[in-house]
Amino acid sequence: MDRSVYLLRFIDEFWKLHGHGPTGTEMKSHFGWAPDWQLQKLSEQGFLQRIPGKHRDTCLTEKGKMRLLGKVDKPEPKEWR
């Protein structure tokens, strides 16, 4: 499983448990690395929606949810190395 799926699954499950998105600190604590640039790429590719300057703003789009189900092609592999 690539990092994009790990990030999308974590964000989706976090929303289901808490009713809001995780912070960058919570994601870093969970993964052991800061996912900032990966989140930016997923947002640019339409898998995530983010509201600049808003706390706990990250959520999956319909395309992101479909990616978790394996119904949308994954991001370019070179972007996740």
TORPA-4810 file (N, C-alpha, C, O; in nm, 3 decimals):
<nodes>
NODE_1_0.086_-0.118_0.000_0.000_0.000_0.000_0.090_0.124_0.000_0.188_0.130_0.075_M
NODE_2_0.057_0.222_-0.083_0.141_0.341_-0.089_0.099_0.444_0.016_-0.006_0.431_0.079_D
NODE_3_0.182_0.544_0.035_0.157_0.644_0.139_0.027_0.720_0.118_-0.037_0.760_0.215_R
NODE_4_-0.011_0.739_-0.006_-0.136_0.814_-0.030_-0.254_0.743_0.034_-0.341_0.807_0.093_S
NODE_5_-0.259_0.612_0.023_-0.369_0.536_0.082_-0.362_0.541_0.234_-0.465_0.555_0.300_V
NODE_6_-0.242_0.530_0.291_-0.228_0.541_0.437_-0.281_0.676_0.485_-0.355_0.682_0.583_Y
NODE_7_-0.243_0.783_0.417_-0.288_0.916_0.458_-0.440_0.930_0.443_-0.507_0.977_0.535_L
NODE_8_-0.491_0.889_0.330_-0.636_0.901_0.308_-0.714_0.818_0.409_-0.815_0.865_0.463_L
NODE_9_-0.670_0.698_0.435_-0.740_0.612_0.532_-0.734_0.673_0.672_-0.835_0.674_0.742_R
NODE_10_-0.617_0.724_0.713_-0.605_0.784_0.845_-0.699_0.904_0.859_-0.769_0.917_0.959_F
NODE_11_-0.701_0.991_0.759_-0.786_1.110_0.764_-0.933_1.069_0.767_-1.011_1.125_0.845_I
NODE_12_-0.972_0.974_0.685_-1.110_0.926_0.682_-1.152_0.867_0.817_-1.259_0.898_0.868_D
NODE_13_-1.068_0.782_0.873_-1.100_0.720_1.003_-1.101_0.822_1.115_-1.183_0.813_1.207_E
NODE_14_-1.011_0.920_1.109_-1.007_1.025_1.211_-1.138_1.104_1.210_-1.194_1.133_1.316_F
NODE_15_-1.186_1.139_1.090_-1.315_1.210_1.079_-1.428_1.128_1.139_-1.512_1.181_1.211_W
NODE_16_-1.429_0.999_1.110_-1.536_0.913_1.162_-1.535_0.906_1.314_-1.640_0.902_1.377_K
NODE_17_-1.416_0.905_1.373_-1.404_0.896_1.518_-1.426_1.029_1.591_-1.486_1.032_1.699_L
NODE_18_-1.377_1.140_1.530_-1.374_1.268_1.602_-1.466_1.376_1.546_-1.494_1.475_1.613_H
NODE_19_-1.514_1.358_1.424_-1.601_1.458_1.364_-1.528_1.577_1.306_-1.591_1.677_1.270_G
NODE_20_-1.396_1.569_1.296_-1.315_1.674_1.235_-1.184_1.612_1.188_-1.151_1.499_1.224_H
NODE_21_-1.111_1.686_1.107_-0.985_1.636_1.054_-0.872_1.641_1.156_-0.881_1.713_1.255_G
NODE_22_-0.766_1.564_1.132_-0.650_1.566_1.221_-0.561_1.687_1.195_-0.561_1.744_1.086_P
NODE_23_-0.487_1.725_1.296_-0.388_1.832_1.279_-0.261_1.772_1.220_-0.244_1.651_1.217_T
NODE_24_-0.173_1.859_1.174_-0.043_1.813_1.125_0.035_1.742_1.233_0.103_1.642_1.206_G
NODE_25_0.026_1.791_1.355_0.096_1.728_1.468_0.042_1.588_1.494_0.119_1.496_1.522_T
NODE_26_-0.088_1.570_1.487_-0.148_1.438_1.507_-0.106_1.340_1.397_-0.081_1.223_1.423_E
NODE_27_-0.099_1.390_1.274_-0.055_1.304_1.164_0.092_1.267_1.179_0.130_1.152_1.156_M
NODE_28_0.174_1.365_1.218_0.317_1.338_1.238_0.336_1.238_1.351_0.419_1.148_1.340_K
NODE_29_0.260_1.252_1.457_0.269_1.160_1.569_0.229_1.018_1.527_0.292_0.920_1.569_S
NODE_30_0.126_1.008_1.444_0.077_0.877_1.399_0.176_0.810_1.303_0.207_0.692_1.318_H
NODE_31_0.225_0.886_1.204_0.310_0.828_1.100_0.459_0.831_1.132_0.535_0.750_1.079_F
NODE_32_0.501_0.924_1.218_0.643_0.938_1.246_0.714_1.029_1.147_0.836_1.041_1.151_G
NODE_33_0.640_1.091_1.059_0.694_1.186_0.961_0.587_1.289_0.929_0.467_1.261_0.940_W
NODE_34_0.630_1.408_0.889_0.537_1.516_0.858_0.487_1.501_0.714_0.568_1.501_0.622_A
NODE_35_0.357_1.488_0.694_0.302_1.463_0.560_0.269_1.589_0.479_0.188_1.582_0.387_P
NODE_36_0.330_1.702_0.512_0.291_1.829_0.451_0.289_1.827_0.298_0.188_1.861_0.237_D
NODE_37_0.398_1.787_0.237_0.401_1.792_0.090_0.311_1.685_0.029_0.255_1.705_-0.079_W
NODE_38_0.295_1.571_0.097_0.205_1.467_0.045_0.060_1.517_0.049_-0.017_1.492_-0.044_Q
NODE_39_0.023_1.588_0.156_-0.111_1.644_0.166_-0.135_1.746_0.055_-0.243_1.751_-0.003_L
NODE_40_-0.034_1.827_0.026_-0.045_1.926_-0.081_-0.069_1.857_-0.215_-0.155_1.900_-0.293_Q
NODE_41_0.007_1.751_-0.243_-0.009_1.677_-0.369_-0.148_1.613_-0.378_-0.213_1.621_-0.482_K
NODE_42_-0.193_1.551_-0.271_-0.327_1.489_-0.271_-0.436_1.593_-0.292_-0.537_1.566_-0.357_L
NODE_43_-0.416_1.710_-0.236_-0.511_1.819_-0.253_-0.511_1.866_-0.399_-0.618_1.886_-0.457_S
NODE_44_-0.393_1.885_-0.457_-0.382_1.927_-0.597_-0.444_1.825_-0.692_-0.500_1.862_-0.795_E
NODE_45_-0.435_1.698_-0.657_-0.489_1.591_-0.742_-0.638_1.566_-0.720_-0.698_1.482_-0.787_Q
NODE_46_-0.697_1.639_-0.624_-0.840_1.629_-0.602_-0.884_1.521_-0.505_-1.003_1.491_-0.496_G
NODE_47_-0.789_1.461_-0.431_-0.824_1.356_-0.334_-0.862_1.414_-0.198_-0.936_1.352_-0.122_F
NODE_48_-0.811_1.533_-0.167_-0.838_1.600_-0.040_-0.890_1.741_-0.064_-0.861_1.803_-0.166_L
NODE_49_-0.967_1.789_0.032_-1.008_1.928_0.032_-0.948_1.992_0.156_-0.958_1.938_0.266_Q
NODE_50_-0.885_2.107_0.136_-0.825_2.179_0.249_-0.865_2.325_0.241_-0.874_2.382_0.133_R
NODE_51_-0.890_2.385_0.358_-0.924_2.526_0.365_-0.805_2.599_0.427_-0.779_2.584_0.546_I
NODE_52_-0.732_2.677_0.347_-0.613_2.745_0.399_-0.642_2.829_0.522_-0.741_2.903_0.527_P
NODE_53_-0.555_2.817_0.621_-0.567_2.896_0.743_-0.669_2.845_0.842_-0.686_2.904_0.949_G
NODE_54_-0.737_2.737_0.810_-0.838_2.683_0.902_-0.782_2.559_0.972_-0.724_2.471_0.908_K
NODE_55_-0.801_2.553_1.101_-0.753_2.442_1.184_-0.839_2.319_1.158_-0.961_2.329_1.150_H
NODE_56_-0.775_2.202_1.147_-0.845_2.074_1.128_-0.934_2.076_1.003_-1.050_2.035_1.006_R
NODE_57_-0.877_2.125_0.895_-0.953_2.151_0.773_-0.949_2.038_0.670_-1.024_2.044_0.572_D
NODE_58_-0.866_1.937_0.687_-0.845_1.836_0.585_-0.954_1.729_0.586_-0.981_1.668_0.688_T
NODE_59_-1.016_1.708_0.469_-1.115_1.602_0.455_-1.106_1.542_0.315_-1.054_1.605_0.222_C
NODE_60_-1.156_1.422_0.300_-1.154_1.354_0.172_-1.265_1.408_0.081_-1.375_1.439_0.127_L
NODE_61_-1.234_1.417_-0.047_-1.335_1.448_-0.147_-1.398_1.315_-0.190_-1.355_1.209_-0.146_T
NODE_62_-1.498_1.322_-0.276_-1.557_1.199_-0.329_-1.450_1.118_-0.403_-1.447_0.995_-0.396_E
NODE_63_-1.362_1.189_-0.475_-1.254_1.121_-0.547_-1.161_1.051_-0.448_-1.114_0.940_-0.475_K
NODE_64_-1.134_1.115_-0.334_-1.051_1.054_-0.231_-1.115_0.929_-0.173_-1.046_0.829_-0.148_G
NODE_65_-1.245_0.934_-0.152_-1.317_0.817_-0.100_-1.314_0.703_-0.201_-1.302_0.586_-0.164_K
NODE_66_-1.326_0.737_-0.328_-1.320_0.636_-0.434_-1.179_0.576_-0.442_-1.164_0.458_-0.472_M
NODE_67_-1.078_0.658_-0.415_-0.940_0.608_-0.414_-0.922_0.501_-0.308_-0.854_0.402_-0.331_R
NODE_68_-0.983_0.521_-0.192_-0.974_0.421_-0.085_-1.037_0.290_-0.127_-0.994_0.183_-0.085_L
NODE_69_-1.138_0.298_-0.209_-1.206_0.178_-0.258_-1.134_0.117_-0.378_-1.174_0.012_-0.428_L
NODE_70_-1.027_0.183_-0.425_-0.950_0.132_-0.538_-1.015_0.159_-0.672_-0.981_0.095_-0.772_G
NODE_71_-1.108_0.254_-0.676_-1.179_0.283_-0.800_-1.123_0.403_-0.876_-1.176_0.441_-0.980_K
NODE_72_-1.017_0.465_-0.823_-0.951_0.577_-0.889_-0.803_0.546_-0.892_-0.748_0.496_-0.794_V
NODE_73_-0.738_0.575_-1.003_-0.594_0.550_-1.015_-0.518_0.622_-0.906_-0.555_0.732_-0.864_D
NODE_74_-0.410_0.558_-0.862_-0.328_0.619_-0.758_-0.242_0.731_-0.816_-0.222_0.736_-0.938_K
NODE_75_-0.191_0.822_-0.731_-0.103_0.928_-0.777_0.023_0.870_-0.838_0.057_0.754_-0.816_P
NODE_76_0.092_0.951_-0.913_0.217_0.909_-0.976_0.314_0.857_-0.871_0.337_0.925_-0.771_E
NODE_77_0.373_0.739_-0.889_0.464_0.681_-0.791_0.582_0.770_-0.756_0.624_0.773_-0.640_P
NODE_78_0.636_0.844_-0.853_0.753_0.927_-0.826_0.724_1.033_-0.720_0.817_1.081_-0.653_K
NODE_79_0.598_1.072_-0.703_0.561_1.175_-0.606_0.565_1.123_-0.463_0.558_1.202_-0.369_E
NODE_80_0.576_0.992_-0.444_0.570_0.935_-0.311_0.701_0.870_-0.267_0.705_0.797_-0.168_W
NODE_81_0.805_0.896_-0.339_0.936_0.837_-0.302_1.018_0.936_-0.224_1.131_0.905_-0.185_R
</nodes>
